[in-house]
Amino acid sequence: MRITHLMAFTLAVVPATPASAQRSLVAIFAHPDDERIVAPILARYAREGNNVYLVVATDGAKGVTAHANIPAGDSLVAIRAEETRCATSALGIKPPILLGHPDAGLASFAVLDALRADLDRLITELRPDAILTFGPEGGTGHPDHRLVGDVVTEIVQAYATDIPLYYPGLPLEQMADAPPARPTVRLVAERYLNVRVPFAPQDFDAAVQSYICHWSQYTEEQAKTNMRYVRHGFRDGVRLRAWNGGPARIDRFATPASQQ
């Protein structure tokens, strides 16, 4: 049972999961490499014995970069799929679920309907105790990011049962002196990010290694630079907010408040 004991705009800290209470966490993002914003807690929850899944909506076919010099199309799709398998292995989570919808091509009725059907089926099958996805800012602001977050939210709000859904974000106030990075993340006022999920140094190390797996998108130095940027926003934990603007809550991965 989820405990709802904190008022809005207070900070809930999510403690470790008891070893006997295995749960399922599903992270749903648009592209291979989008998981960096939550990667340390994916590693943490997997390390604690939970079932952690990464769902990637698009095939990444258009993620062309100058340093990799791989043309858009099937070759890049295959490489990015392998990179994502490398990343999930580094994080210690389940192999990725790759839906293969068109990169930069979600904005049509037909594709969005197909995406919704796929995600509805997966959520029904996986029965997650919590879901992570993009909020309205879409991480970096990418249209695919925004659309995937919208579709996930649409599904959750249509269910009769309450599935905890969280949007990760970087706090505006903490990022004023952030180190340079590219791409940067659209920021969220800290008062809305009222759930903090701590992680251990080994979880952040796993996150860095997982991000390095995406070599077609970033050189190793670029990957480390980008992770230093998000670490500046994390500081002591990945920051989240409930999709519906609800109060800070202890999610189903946590011990009941009475045991804290």
C-alpha positions in Angstrom: 0.0 0.0 0.0 1.3 3.4 -0.8 1.5 5.8 2.1 0.4 9.4 1.3 1.6 11.2 4.4 3.3 14.4 3.2 1.7 17.6 2.0 2.2 19.1 -1.4 5.6 20.8 -2.1 7.3 18.9 0.8 10.0 16.5 -0.1 9.6 12.8 0.1 12.8 10.7 0.3 12.5 7.2 -1.1 14.4 4.7 1.1 15.7 1.3 0.1 13.4 -1.5 -0.9 13.2 -4.4 1.5 14.8 -7.4 -0.1 11.6 -9.5 0.3 9.4 -6.9 -1.5 10.3 -7.3 -5.2 8.6 -4.7 -7.3 8.4 -3.7 -11.0 9.5 -0.3 -12.3 9.0 0.7 -15.9 10.8 3.6 -17.5 9.4 4.7 -20.9 11.3 7.1 -23.1 11.5 8.1 -26.7 15.0 7.3 -27.9 18.0 5.1 -27.0 20.1 7.2 -24.5 17.1 9.2 -23.1 17.3 7.1 -19.9 20.3 9.1 -18.6 17.9 11.4 -16.6 16.9 8.5 -14.3 19.7 6.0 -14.9 21.2 6.0 -11.4 17.8 5.0 -9.8 17.3 2.3 -12.5 20.6 0.9 -11.4 19.7 1.3 -7.7 16.3 -0.4 -7.9 17.8 -3.3 -9.9 20.6 -3.7 -7.5 18.0 -4.0 -4.7 16.4 -6.9 -6.5 13.5 -5.3 -8.3 12.4 -5.9 -11.9 13.4 -2.8 -13.8 12.4 -2.3 -17.5 13.4 0.2 -20.1 11.0 0.8 -22.9 12.2 2.8 -25.9 9.5 4.0 -28.3 11.4 4.9 -31.4 14.1 3.2 -33.5 16.6 6.1 -33.3 17.1 5.9 -37.1 17.7 9.7 -37.5 20.3 10.2 -34.7 23.1 11.0 -37.1 26.3 12.5 -35.5 29.4 13.9 -37.1 31.9 11.9 -35.0 30.2 8.5 -35.8 29.5 9.2 -39.5 26.8 6.6 -39.7 24.0 7.4 -42.1 20.4 7.5 -41.1 18.5 4.3 -41.6 18.7 0.6 -40.8 22.4 0.4 -40.0 22.0 3.1 -37.4 18.8 1.4 -36.0 20.8 -1.8 -35.5 23.7 0.0 -33.8 21.4 1.9 -31.5 19.6 -1.2 -30.5 22.9 -2.8 -29.6 23.9 0.3 -27.7 20.7 0.1 -25.7 21.3 -3.5 -24.8 24.8 -2.5 -23.7 23.3 0.3 -21.5 20.7 -1.9 -19.8 23.4 -4.5 -19.1 25.6 -1.8 -17.5 22.7 -0.7 -15.3 21.9 -4.3 -14.3 18.3 -4.0 -15.5 16.2 -6.2 -17.8 17.0 -6.2 -21.6 15.4 -3.2 -23.3 11.9 -3.3 -24.9 12.4 -1.7 -28.3 9.1 -0.7 -29.9 10.7 0.6 -33.2 8.3 3.4 -34.0 9.7 6.0 -36.4 12.3 8.4 -35.0 11.1 12.0 -35.4 7.9 10.6 -36.9 5.4 10.2 -34.0 3.2 13.2 -34.9 0.5 11.5 -36.8 -2.8 9.9 -35.8 -1.7 6.5 -37.1 1.6 6.4 -35.4 0.3 7.8 -32.1 -2.5 5.2 -32.1 0.0 2.4 -32.7 2.3 3.7 -29.9 -0.6 4.0 -27.5 -1.7 0.4 -28.3 1.8 -0.9 -27.7 2.3 1.0 -24.4 -1.2 0.1 -23.2 -0.4 -3.6 -23.8 3.0 -3.4 -22.1 1.6 -1.6 -19.0 -1.1 -4.3 -18.8 1.4 -7.1 -19.1 4.2 -5.7 -16.9 1.8 -4.4 -14.2 4.3 -1.8 -12.9 4.3 -0.6 -9.4 5.6 2.7 -10.8 6.3 4.3 -14.2 8.8 7.0 -15.1 8.5 9.1 -18.3 8.9 12.6 -19.7 7.0 15.5 -18.3 5.5 18.2 -20.5 8.9 19.8 -20.9 10.1 16.7 -22.6 13.6 16.6 -21.1 15.5 18.4 -23.7 12.3 19.7 -25.3 12.5 17.2 -28.2 9.0 16.7 -29.8 9.3 12.9 -29.6 10.0 13.2 -25.9 6.9 15.3 -25.3 4.7 13.0 -27.3 5.9 9.8 -25.6 5.3 11.5 -22.2 1.8 12.6 -23.3 0.8 9.1 -24.5 2.0 7.5 -21.3 0.1 10.0 -19.2 -3.0 9.5 -21.3 -2.9 5.8 -20.6 -2.4 6.2 -16.9 -5.2 8.8 -16.5 -7.6 6.4 -18.3 -7.0 3.5 -15.9 -9.5 3.0 -13.1 -6.6 1.9 -10.8 -4.0 4.3 -9.6 -0.6 3.6 -11.2 2.1 5.9 -9.7 3.6 7.9 -12.6 6.5 10.2 -12.1 8.2 12.8 -14.3 12.0 13.3 -13.6 13.4 16.8 -13.8 16.4 19.0 -13.0 15.8 21.8 -10.5 16.0 25.3 -12.0 17.6 26.8 -8.9 20.4 24.2 -8.7 21.3 24.5 -12.4 22.2 28.1 -12.4 25.9 27.3 -12.1 25.8 23.9 -13.9 28.8 22.9 -16.1 28.3 23.2 -19.8 26.7 20.3 -21.7 25.0 19.5 -24.9 22.1 18.8 -25.0 20.9 20.6 -21.9 17.7 19.7 -20.1 14.6 21.9 -19.8 14.4 22.9 -16.1 11.6 22.6 -13.5 11.1 24.8 -10.5 12.4 22.9 -7.5 9.2 23.3 -5.5 7.5 21.0 -8.0 10.1 18.2 -7.8 8.9 17.0 -4.4 10.3 13.4 -4.5 14.0 12.7 -4.1 15.3 9.2 -4.8 18.9 8.9 -3.4 21.4 6.6 -5.1 24.8 5.2 -4.2 28.1 6.1 -5.9 28.1 2.7 -7.6 24.7 3.5 -9.1 26.0 6.7 -10.6 29.1 4.9 -11.9 26.8 2.4 -13.6 24.8 5.3 -15.1 27.9 6.8 -16.6 29.0 3.5 -18.1 25.6 2.9 -19.5 25.7 6.4 -21.2 29.1 5.7 -22.7 27.5 2.7 -24.4 25.7 5.1 -26.7 28.9 5.8 -28.7 27.1 6.6 -31.9 25.6 9.6 -30.2 28.5 10.8 -28.0 32.2 10.4 -27.6 33.3 9.0 -24.3 34.3 12.5 -23.2 30.9 14.0 -24.3 29.1 11.3 -22.4 31.1 12.0 -19.2 30.5 15.8 -19.7 26.8 15.3 -20.0 26.6 13.1 -17.0 28.5 15.7 -14.9 25.8 18.1 -16.0 22.9 16.0 -14.8 24.8 15.0 -11.7 24.9 18.7 -10.8 21.2 18.7 -10.8 20.9 15.3 -9.0 23.4 16.2 -6.2 21.9 14.0 -3.6 19.3 12.2 -5.6 17.2 12.0 -8.7 14.3 14.4 -8.5 10.8 13.5 -9.5 7.3 14.8 -9.4 3.9 13.1 -9.6 2.3 13.4 -13.0 -1.0 14.9 -11.6 0.6 17.5 -9.3 -0.3 15.5 -6.2 1.5 15.7 -2.9 4.9 14.2 -2.2 4.4 10.5 -1.7 6.3 7.5 -0.7 6.1 5.2 -3.7 5.5 1.5 -3.7 9.3 0.8 -3.9 9.6 2.2 -0.4 9.1 0.9 3.1 5.9 2.1 4.8 6.4 5.4 6.7 5.9 3.5 10.0 9.1 1.5 9.3 11.3 4.5 8.4 
